[in-house]
């Protein structure tokens, strides 16, 4: 694998997409100097099933990639999201592979990467680097709930224990990847996928991949929906 430090473009294009309230999504284009090299490396590795509801396969990123991506996050996105100092970082490659018919109810809805207990002092940021050329495989949408937290929690619990038919009857939702607002969530922002584009956002914001089933899914990193996903725990800027 090429040294990770050599992968990063020193002159990327940075923009910001406003979301709800004071939240925003940082969009960086032309992130890697040679994105195909990273795809080719991933294609030679053995992906595994995740230990969470992610609808596909995952692969832990090398420690060196995590370290350099943490530096990249600090340089281009951390302060924009309200972070002060990175305390921990974790990266993994991911590929969405499940068709809509195989999704469990917990996979029908948007989600948060982590609920922050002390949001005034801790920022849990996340990132997605799109490593596929077919934009039909989908970008990322962001949502705000339309109902109280206790109702969301009850729906979440039911989505993990109920079968598709029972869950659909109770909540009026149909199987499939989430695409736009529904009775429980309003879409407040969207970023289209683009080759070598990366987004950074507050991981406590509800979000979901904007998956187009017509494009199909593949477990081959060279043609599938390959992304590099990052998770960063930071102290938050005070005042």
Secondary structure, 3 states (H helix, E strand, C coil): CCCHHHHECCCCEEEEEECCCCCEEEEEECCECCHHHHHHHHHCCCCEECCCCCCEEEEECCHHHHHHHHHHHHHHCCHHHCEEEEEEEEEEEEEECCCHHHCCHHHCCCECCCCCCCCCCEEEEEEEEECCCCHHHCCEEEEEECCCHHHHHHHHHHHHHCCHHHHHHHHCCCCCCCCCCCCCEEEEEEECCCCCEEEEEECCCEEEECCCHHHCCCCCCCCCEEEEEEEEEEEECCC
